[in-house]
Amino acid sequence: MTAHHIPASPGPRVAAREVLLQVRGLRAAVSLGGAEFPVLDDVNFDLRRGERLGVQGEAESALPLLARALTGRPAHGDRVLAGTARLASGPVRSLTEPGEPAQRDAGNIAPLGPAAPALPHTGRPPAGPRVLVADLTGLSADEAGARTGRLRAMAPALDADGTGLIVVGGPFEAVARLCDTLQIVAGGRIVERGPAAELRARPRHGLTEALRTGAAAPPRGAGTGRGCFFEPHCPRGRGQESCRRDVPGPTPFVSPHGSVTVKCHFPAPAAPCHESRPS
């Protein structure tokens, strides 16, 4: 387990299914004017067969870079510094090598644009485990809403094929209703993860609360390693010495929908589960 790993159960619809994709240790930066700025810091997550994962948070920096890193389609200035991906029981593959685009089996992790590609159930020869990534960042509210509606219409076919779907950005409420699991990114790190129904009803992290109400002004870029990167924006932690000084560790919670893990010194009131905190 890495320093920033957040274990949490997915939504109950897919909780018993096998893991389709494992992403470990993803770090990435952007180069601007000869300087390199960290954007993603040790991102780790699992995706199960047929699972729909919504990724919310820093829509102007971390989220689109995450989508590009997973699909191996870097923009000018992107630097994927570290990270691996493993599909089902296949080999562990590096997401980057110095100076080279991300590497993966062709077609296994693919972007899902406005015009959806052919899906496995259409009769094409199976190409092995498949994950589709829909990047909704940078779209207008109407465009993102329309894309979310099309994804909802595709969902039964994706589930029948065991195809995993990662939805990056988009309207919080619509994405939470579509997805099984949500993970929230702040300071380039996952700061809350759990069943979408639970995060929609009872967010623990201040950024998740702000995203749900539409009041979020998420920070940009990865943290410096000191304190909570969301501290200046947090109604509970702003000005707190522990939030300024210490990076919060993961705290697990039980919920009616499954376990939730949050990295926050002052999470919203809820009963933490009686188990040891992950290291």
N, C-alpha and C positions, 0 to 999 in steps of 0.2 A: 504494500500500500504506500503510495507516495504522500508527500506532505499535504497536498491539497485535495486528495481523493475524497469524494463525498459518496458513500454508499447509501442507497435508499431504494425501497421497493418501487416498481413501476405501478401503474394503475392495475386494478384487480383483473381487468379483461385479459391481460397478457402476463400476469405475474408468474404463472406456472410454465410459460413457454421457455424454450432454450434461448440462450443469448446468441444473437445473430452477428453483432458488431461490438468489438471492444476497442475503445480509443484510450490510449495511455500517454501521459506526459507531453501533450501537445503544447508547444511554446512557439510563438510567432511574433514578428515585429514588422514594422514598415520603415522604409528608408526614405527620408525627405531631406533634400539639400545636403547630402553627405552625412547626415546623422541618422542613427537608428533608434527608433522609439518602440519599446515593448508594448504589445497589445494583448497577447494571450499568454497566460502564465500557468503551466502545468494543468491543463484541462484533461479530465479523465471521466469517461462515462461508458455505460453499456446500453445497447439497444437490442430488444428481443424481437423474435420473428413476428411480423405483423404489427409491431408497436409503432405508435405515432408519438414522436417526441417533439415538444415545442421548446425552443430556446429563445428566451427573452432577455432584455437588458440593454447593453450598449449598442444600439442599432447603427450608429454612425462609424463605429470602428471595429470592435471585437466581433460582432455577429457576422457581418459580411466576410471578414477575414476567416472566421471559422468555416463558413460555407465553402469558400474558395480553397482552403487548406484540405478539407475532406475530399473534395471532388478533383483536386489536382489541377485547378485552373487559376493560377496566380495572376493577380493584376500587377502592373508595373510598380515596383517598390516593395512588393510582398517578400518577406523572408520567413519561411517556415524553419525554425531553428532546431526543433526536436519533436519527437512523437512517433508513435506506432499505431497501426490499425490491424486488427485481426478479424476476418470474416469467418463465422462459424468455427469449424475445427481446422481451418486452413492455416497457412504459415503466417507468422507475424511479419508485417511489412512496414518498412520505414515510410513515414509520411514525407520525408525529405532527405536529400543528400546535398552537400554543398554545391550550389550553382545549378542544381537540377530540379525539375518539377517534381511534385509529389508522385510517389510510385504506388500503384495498386493494380490488381487484376482489371483489365479493361472491362468496362460495363458494370462492375460490381458496386461501385459507388458513383452515382451519376447525378448531375443537376437536373432538376425538374422545372423547366421553363413554362411560360404561359401556354405553349402548345405541348401537351403531354406526349412523351415518347410512347412507342408501343410497349405494352406491359406483358409480363410473362404469360398471362392467361390467354393472350391473343393467338397462341399456337406457335410462336417462334420457338426454336430449340432452346431448352433451358440453359442459361449461362452461369448457373451456380447462384449462391446467395446474392441478393440484390438489395441495395439501399438507395433510396431517392432523397435528394436534398432540395427543398424548395426555399429559396432565399426571397423573402418578402420585404427586406429592408430597402429603403429608398423609394418605395411605392407610395402613392397617395392613399388616403383612407379608403376611397372608393375602389381603387385598383386592388389594394390588399384585401378588402372585403370580398371582391369578386373572385380573387384567386383562392381565398379560403373556402368559398362556396364550391368552387370546382374541386378542390381537394376533398371536401366532404363527400361530393358525389362519387369520387374515385375510391373512397375508403373501402367499400365492400370488396372491390376487385383486388386491391392491394392486400387486404387481409386474407382473402382466399389463396393468394399466391405466396403468402408469408413474406411479402415485401415490407421492409422497414421504411418509415418515412420520418425525416427530420425537417421540421418547419422552423425556419430561422426568421425571427422578427414577426411583424404583422400585428394586428389588433389583439391586445391581451385577451379580451373576453372571447372573441371568436376562436382564437388559437386554443385557449383553455378548454372550450367546449369540443373542439375537434380532437384534441390529443389525449393520450393515456397519461403521459408524464410531462411535467414541466421542469426545466432547470433554468435558473436565473444567473446571469453573468454580470459581475461588477468588478472593476479593477482587473479585468482579464481573467478572473477566477469564477468558478461556479460557487455561488454563495447560498443557494437554496435549491433543493431538488426533492421531488416527491410526486405522488399522484396529482394529476391536473385538477381533479375535482376538489382536493383538499387545499391546494394552494390558491385556487379560485375562491374558496369559501373562507379559509383561515390562513392568510399569509403570515409567516413569522418574521421574515426579513423586511427591513424598512423599504428597500427597493421594490420588493414584490408588492408591498402595500401601495406604493406610489404608482407602479405600473397598472395595478388593478383599477385605481381611481383616475388614471389618466393625468396624474400630477407629476410624473417622473421627469427629472432632468438628470439622467444617469451620468456618472463620471466617464471620462474617456481614457483609454490606455490602461496598461497594467500597473499594478501598485509597485511601491518601492521596497516592500518587504517589512515596512514599519507601520504598525497600526492598521486600522480598517480603512480601506480606500473610500468607503461610502460615508465615513464619519461626518464630513462637512455638510452632507445632504440629509443626514438622518435625524428625524425629530426626537428619537430617544437617545441616540448616542452622541449627538453633537456636543462637543465640549467636554465629554467624559474622558478622564485621563487614560483609562484602560483602552478605550477605542482609539485614542491617538497613539498609544505606545505599543499595543500588542495586536498582532494579527489574530483574529478570533479562530478558534478551532471548531471542528464540527460537533454539533449537539443533535442527537436523535430525538424524535418525538413519535409517539404513537398517535394514530388517528383512525377514524372509522374506515378510511379508504386505503390504509397502508402506511408504512413508515415514511417519515419526512426527515431530512437532515438539513440543518441550517447552520451557517457560520456567522454568528452574531453574538456580541457580548450581552445584548439586551433584547432578545427576541420577544415578539409579541406574546402576551400571556397564553400559555397552554401547558398542559401537564407533560413534562419530559418523561420518556420511558425509563424504566429502572434497569438500565444496562450500562456497562462501562462505555465511556466515550471513546470513539475510535482514535487511534494515535495519528 
